[in-house]
Amino acid sequence: MAEKLKLQIDGIDVTVNNGTTILDAARKANIHIPTLCYHEDLCVAGNCRVCVVEVGGSKALVPACAMPASEGMQVRTNTGKVRLARKHIVELLLSEHNADCTKCYKNGNCELQYLASEMLTGDPLYIDLVPEHNYTIDRFNSAIIKDDSKCIRCQRCVRTCEELQSVSALDVAYKGNKMKISTFFENPLFEVVCTNCGQCVLRCPTGALIERNYIDQVWDAIYNPNKHVVVQTAPAVRIALGESLGMAPGKIVTGKMVAALKRLGFDAVLDTDFTADLTIIEEGHELLNRLKRVLVDKDPTVALPMATSCSPGWIKFIEHTFPEYLPNLSSCKSPQQMFGALAKTYYAQKKGIDPKTIVSVSIMPCTAKKFEADRPEMRSSGYKDVDFVLTTRELGIMIRQAGLDFESLPNEHFDSIMGESTGAAVIFGSTGGVMEAALRTAYEVVTGRPVPFEKLNILPVRGTEGEVREASIKIEKTLPAWSFLEGVELKCVVANGLAHAKRVMQSVKDGTANYHFIEIMACPGGCLGGGGQPIPTNPEVRSKRKAAIYEEDMGMPIRKSHENPEIAEIYKEFLGEPLGHKSHELLHTHYTPRKRY
């Protein structure tokens, strides 16, 4: 049991575990201490000093985020000295900050703006002391914009990129008043090892790092009478969109989201979950095919373990860091890109629409999906498969722009043709979800029976944050066609966050781990913690979103991908069979090492 200690904060007695910081102790007592460089997901830095407090016996103010509490400590958080120090710190930050707030994408959701308002900073006292800077704005990337004029050098982005993602695309460069957050040799983001995951965007307290938004282009397409605008929505959007519109985290808003999209003017409101189910059929058969070629055909060219390919941030990471394992990736496109290809082929054919007039829009929890849609491989329909990708945050903006009262909207249903889905598709939004969905289908294909877990809930593969989750499932009493798998123990591993992905792939490379199937999601918690989700995104918020995803799964009438009637229909009418010629043409691709994208 952890050792307890007692301290006083503003005259209030607080008991905490040994090792607790003053900041956490104050929060336990419901005492607000402002922060800026601090973030729950990251290590303590103490760079900004906004959280300074007075501690009895100390001559200097101390940072609450970095100072451990001690027995008998006397802390004062709201003295004149403390308030003046915080005010001057914020004024110094504003003196170098491009504070044209009304034009800023983060206006209304900027932590620096909030602090300036809270402290009534007034005129910037230090602006005449600040040398002129030749700030740059990197607009070359299709996913993320980096604006140095809004950077306050808190280094949250640097710590995120290094600690959580093990990418290190950003770092601190130069010293003194020339200090800045930079890429390697100040190259644009698209020319360095950035994976476009957007985790830096989630944690940037200002508008220095934002997603590249395509809201105006989508409005233009909607208003164009000669365009047929189709929208798809990812599973993690429906459990986070409400946060952008004033609702509490973890609210399932699927029906209201559909109603809002129809009122925005989209011609068809369809579901990425449909192609998540399709991904399971193709990916499950691909895994079984690889196992057959290894166990029966003794083919030495087959790459095992097979790794999922749904997360574009993970794809970019493996291209840069483990390019020799690109053959291990499933050749399946992500559900977003499968949908895009089918929207301009199958959907166009069924609706009798010229694919040239179709504008394909996706709503994603992810900034890397913007980059993915621009990849040259993603044009198998004969056109750009997905024209515009909007984040969950961007959809929230569009709903507010349209003046919709989101909470009062009725619950409506997705349109038909590529609008039907299952619970297996919903759980794609959480780490471990793709693995679980695949096993629900693959096990039944091989044995003719459901997976041997209560209510189809394969708890061993349901990953959690901060860990690599290993699991295995023994295949018994197979159908005759799959007898070669009799007694095989299928070994699986699930990881979320690229730092954990690196651990998994390094263990495969070193020969210290032996898996058949790997699921990687680039973001902490999976897509529910994606770089395009509402801000703030922290452990508590991600936990509530995860609970909502599994609640949605349990409430679905169909919970196995192969039982989706629209999936059976598309194979019968259009695709033929899993891994067939048409499927390979539209739904699969192969990635090759590149230097630039």
Residue, then its C-alpha position, 0 to 999 in steps of 0.5 A: m500500500a502506498e505511503k500517505l502524506k498530509l499537506q495544506i493547500d490554501g488552508i485545506d488539509v489534503t492527504v495524498n500518496n507519496g510521490t504525488t505532485i502539488l498540481d495533482a494534490a491541488r486537483k484532488a482538493n478541487i483547487h485550480i492551478p493553471t498549466l500550459c506545458y503540462h499534459e496528462d499524457l506526457c512526462v513533466a517538463g516544467n518549461c512554462r512556469v505558469c503553474v508556479v505556487e508559493v511553498g513555505g520555507s522556499k524563497a522562490l516560486v516552484p512549479a506545481c506540476a514538477m514539485p512533489a508534495s511532502e509531509g507538512m508542506q504549506v502551499r499557497t496558490n493564489t497570493g499576489k506574488v503568484r498571480l503577478a508572476r503568472k500574469h507576467i509569464v503569459e504577457l511574455l508569451l503573448s509578446e512573441h505570439n501572433a495573437d490575431c485570434t479572430k483569424c486563428y483556427k483554434n479561436g475559442n479552443c486555445e489554452l493561451q487565449y484562455l489564460a490571457s482572458e483569465m488573467l486580464t493581461g491587457d496591453p502586451l508590456y514586453i512587445d517593444l523588447v522582443p526582436e523581430h522574427n522571420y516566422t515561417i508557416d509550413r503549408f506543404n503537408s496535406a495533413i498538418i500545418k505548422d505555424d511558427s508565429k503561434c508557437i510558444r515553445c512549450q515543447r508538448c509537440v516534441r515530447t509527444c513525438e518522442e515519448l508517445q510515438s517514438v518518431s522524433a520528427l520535431d525537436v528544439a533548435y537554436k538557443g535564446n531568443k532564436m529558439k524554435i521547434s523545428t524539423f530536421f534541417e527545417n525541412p517541411l513536414f512532408e520531407v521528414v519522418c513525420t507520420n501525420c498522426g496528429q498527436c502533436v496537434l491534439r496536444c498543442p495548446t495554441g494554433a501552432l500545429i493544426e490540421r489542414n482543413y477542407i471545410d470550404q471545399v466541401w461546402d463548395a461541392i455541396y452547393n454545386p448542383n452538378k456534383h453528387v456528394v457522398v459522405q462516409t463516417a468512421p466508427a470513432v467519430r460517432i462517440a466523439l462528435g458530441e464533444s465538439l458540440g458541447m456534450a459530455p465525452g462518451k456519448i453515442v451520437t450516431g443517429k444525430m450525426v446522420a441527421a446533421l449530415k443530411r441537413l448539411g446537404f450531403d446527397a448520401v450519408l453512408d458508413t465507413d463501418f460497411t467497408a470495415d466489415l468488408t476489410i474483415i472479410e478480405e483481411g481474414h481470408e488473406l491471413l488464412n491464405r498466408l497460413k495455408r501457403v506456409l503450412v500446406d504449400k511450404d512456401p518460403t516467400v510468404a511473409l508472417p506475421m501479417a500486420t494490419s494496414c488500417s492505420p495510415g500513420w502506422i503505414k508511414f511509420i513502417e515505411h520509414t522505420f522497418p521498410e524490410y517488413l512492408p511485405n508483412l503488411s496486409s495488402c488490404k486498403s483501409p476501410q476509408q480507401m475501400f469505401g472511396a474506391l467503391a463509391k466511384t464504381y459499385y455505388a455509381q453503378k447501382k445509382g446510375i451516376d457518372p463517377k466523374t460527378i461524385v465527390s467522395v468525402s470522409i469524416m475521420p478521427c485522424t489527420a493521417k487519413k488526409f495524407e492517405a487519401d492523397r497517396p498515388e496508390m489510392r486511385s484504383s477507381g480511375y479517379k481520386d478515390v476519396d476527394f476530401v477528408l474532414t476530421t471530427r473537429e471539422l465536422g463539428i465546425m460545419i454543424r455550428q456554421a449551419g446553425l444546427d441545434f445538434e442535441s435536439l436533432p432526431n436519430e436518423h439512419f444511414d442511407s442504403i447501399m454501403g450503409e449497413s454495418t455490424g458491431a464488429a465494424v464499430i469496434f475498429g474505433s478502439t485498439g484491439g478492435v480490428m483483431e477482435a473483429a477478424l477473429r470473430t469471422a476467421y474462427e467461424v470460417v474455419t470451424g463453423r462455430p462462433v469464437p469460444f468467448e462469452k457474447l463474442n467478446i474476445l477480452p484478451v485482445r482488447g488492448t488498453e493504453g500503455e501496453v502491448r497486449e498478447a493473446s492466443i486462440k487455439i483452433e480446434k474441430t475445424l471444417p474439412a477444408w481447414s484441417f491443416l489448422e487443426g490444433v494450431e495456436l494462433k498467436c496475436v499481438v495488439a499495440n497502440g501508439l507508435a512507441h509500442a509499435k516500435r517495441v513489437m516490430q523490434s521484437v519480431k526483428d530480433g527473433t524474441a517474439n513469434y506471432h501470426f497476426i499483429e494489430i497496430m494503431a498509431c494513436p494511443g487508445g486507437c482511433l478513439g484517440g486519433g489526431g483529428q478528435p475533439i480537444p482535449t483528449n486525455p486518458e479519462v476522455r479516451s476511457k469514456r469513448k472506449a466504453a461507448i464503442y463497446e456499448e455500441d457494439m453490444g447494441m448492434p443487431i448483427r455483430k459479425s462482419h460476415e453476417n452483414p447482408e450488404i456484404a453478401e450482396i456486394y460479393k454476389e453482385f460486384l466483387g465475386e469472391p474474397l481475394g478475387h480479381k475485382s477485390h484485388e483491383l479495388l480493395h488491395t494495394h502494396y506499399t514500397p519504401r519511399k523517401r518522400y510522399 
